[in-house]
Amino acid sequence: MKLDGAVSVVIGGANGIGKSYCESLLEKKCRVLLADIQTEVGQQTSEMLASRYGHDQVTFRKCNGVCEVDIRETLLEAKLRWGRLDIVINHVGILDEGNWKEVMDINIGSAILTAKVTEEILGKNNGGPGGVMVLTASAAAVLPFPLMPIYSTSKAAVVHYVRSLMHPLHYSRHGIRMMTICPSITKTNFINVANDRDKIGVMYEKAKELLKMKEATNSWIQPKWVGDLLIHMLENDEELAGTAGVLNSKTPKYYYKPRGKL
């Protein structure tokens, strides 16, 4: 798709990978509604980006990514503000092996709600133009990740949810091109969770060893690489619709393009 002038919403865009998504979109002259439950950080990020890319290009709205009403009002605000909506991105997620229910409620729950509202607003079956939806999953969704089995399972659910929605049985109705981005361990504040024994659980020591190795070898995924992958997938959305773009290094690999009919 052509990104120059496109209107996007990034839910969970205040920092880390979400912030990189916003920066990458703005570099391509997209308009961005940055949405996040972190009001102060989100406003600061939005103001910083506005000073760099233009106040007419980016704005902030508080949004709880597991609240259907918030998600709907956020998408509608972008559409009202700029007269269109083309791209919906959800980067909401937590890691807490000590609280499996909250992990599932947030990681897969937010994805389901975002897809539901996106189809309601953009779906061709509802009179919309179609568009693109991208959900952040994880490289841990593609192969088992024994250090964090609950997190891994929740992100695998996100990938397979999108795969199911992109089957011709569904895509022929809604016409929204959907994809997932699956980065490996990325150099963001999110990795600080590894310092919390309660959130990691029985694999705490092993997780600490893994992060020490990443630090020693500087083998982190960089947020900008994830932003670059987002742009590549959006610009090649017809070809890559339904895929999971996995980053275990700077070069992505693509998995799970759906084929066939039921």
N, C-alpha and C positions, 0 to 999 in steps of 0.2 A: 504494500500500500504506500501511497505518497504521504509522507509525514509532515511536510511543510504546510502549516495551517491547520493540521488536525488537532482535535480537542481530546485531551486525555484526563483521566482521573487516576491518581495513584493513592490507594488506601494503604496506610502504613509507610508514608513517604518521608517521615520526619528525619530519619537518620539511616546510617548504614547502607544496605543495598537499596532500600526504598529511596533514599536521597540520591543515590547514583542513578536510579531509574529516572528521577525528575531531571537531573542534570543532563542526562543523555538525550531525553526527549526535547528539552529546551535547546540543546545544541542543534537539533534538527528542525528548530522553529515550530515545534508543537506548542500549543497552549496547555498548561498543566494546572489542574486543581489538586493541590497537595492536601490529603486528608489524613488525619492521625488522631488518636485519642490523647496523645501527649501535646496539650495545647501550647505550652510555653516553647518547647523545642520546635514544634511544628511551625509556629509563627516566626521564630528566629530563622529557621531554615528558609521559609517562604520569603522573608524580607531580604535575606542574603541573596537568594536566587533572583528576586525581583530587581535588586540593585545591579545585578550582572546582566540579566536578559531582558528586563523591561517590566514595569508594573502591570502592563496590559497582558503579559504573557503567563503570569503565575499568580495564584491566590491560595489562601489556606482556609480550610474548614475543619472544625473538630468533628470527628467521626469515630464512633465505636464500631469496630469491624465485626462484632457479633450481634449487632442490633439492626434488624431488617429496615426499620424506619430510618435510622441514620444513613444507611447505605443508599436507600432510595432517594432521600432528600439531597444527599451529596451528589449523586449522578444527575438529578434533576437541576441542581444549582449550576453545574457545569454546562448543561444543555441550555438553560435559560441565559446564563451569562454570555456565552459565546455563540448561541444559536444552533449548536450541533453537538453531538457527542460521538466520537469515533472509537476510542480505546479505553477499556477499563482494566486496571491492573490492581491486583490484591497481593500485598506483601505482609499480611498479618500472620503472626505465628509466635508460639512460645515453646520453650524446652523445659520440662519439669517432670522427670521420671518418677517423682514422688506423688504426682497428682495426675493419674492417667485420664480421669474424666475431664478435667479442665483442658488438658492438652488436646483431647479429641474434640471437645466442644468448640475450642478456639480454632485449631488448625484446619479441621475438615468442616466444622460448622460455618466458619467465616467464608470458606470457599463455596459452600453450597448456597449460602445466602447471597453472595455476590453474583453467582451464576444465575440464580433465580431472578434477582432484580435486573440484572443486565438483559436477560431474555425479555423481561416485562417491558423494558424501555427500548431496547434495540432490536429485539427479535422480529424477523419478517412475519412470523405468525401472529404478531401483535401490531402489525402495521409499521414497524420500524424499518430502518435501512440496512440492518445487519451491522457488522463492525467486528472488532477484535477484543477478546478477553484473554489476559495473561495472568496466571497464578504462579506465585513462587512456591516451589516444593523443595526438594533437596536431593543431592546425589544419594543420600541415604534412602531415598524412595525407590531407587532402581535396583540396588543390591542390599541385602540385610546389613544392618549396622548394629552389631551386638552390644556396643557400648551404650546405646540409647535406643532400645527396642521399641519403646512406646512412641517416641518422636519419629523414628523410622517408619513405623506403621502408619502414623497419622499422615505423614507426607506421601507415603505410597498410596494412601486413600485419595489424596488430592490428584495425583497423577492418573489413577484409574478412573476417577470420577470424570475428568476431562476426556479421557479416551472414550468413555461410554457416551458422553454428550456429543462427541465428534463422530460417532458412528453415523452412517448415512440415514439411519432410521430417525435420528434426532436432528442432524444437521440439515436435512431436507426441509425441516419445519422452521428452525430458528435462523439459519443462515449466518450465525456468528462464528467466526474463526477463532478457535480456542487452543491455547498452548500452555505448557508449563515450563518453567525455568528451574533447573535443579543444580545449584552450585554445591560444590564440596565446601569444606571448612573455610570460611571467608574472614578476612581480617577486619572485623567490626567489633563493636562493644558487646555483641551477642555472645561472643566466646567467653565473656566474663562469668557466664553461668557456670562454667567449669570450676570456678572457685567456690561454688556452693554445694557442699556435700549432700544436702537434702534434695537438691534438684537433680543431681546426677545419680545418687543412690549407690548400689553395690559396685558399680564400675568407676567410682570416683577416682581412685588411684590410677587406673588405666587411662582414663580420660586426661588426667593431668600429664601423664607420660606422653600421650599423643600430642598435646598442645606444646609441650617442651620441645618435642622433635620438630614440629612445624616451625617453631620460633628459631631453633638452631639452624635449620636448613632453609629458612625463609621460603617455605613451600606453600604459603597461604594463597588462596584465591583472592585477588584484589577486587574491591567493589566495582571499580571501573570496568573490569572485564565482564562483570555480570551486566552492567549497563550496556556495554557494547553488544553482548549477546541479545539483549532485549531488542536493540535497534535492528540487528541482523534478522531476527525472527519476524519483527513487524514488517520490515521491508521485503521479506520473502514469505509473507503470511499465506499466500495461496499454496505454495509448495510445502510449507512446514506446519500447516494447520493440523492439529491433533497430535503433534509430536511433543516429546519431553527433550528439551535442550539441556544436556548435562555438561557441567564444567568441572573436570578434575585437574585441568591445567588451563592455560590461556586459550587452547583450541577446543571448541565444543564438539560434542558428538550428539547425534540425534537418534532417539529411540521411539518405537511404538506408534508409528503412523498407522491409523486405522484403515482397514481395507474391507471391501465386501459388504454384503447385506445379510441381515438375519433371514 
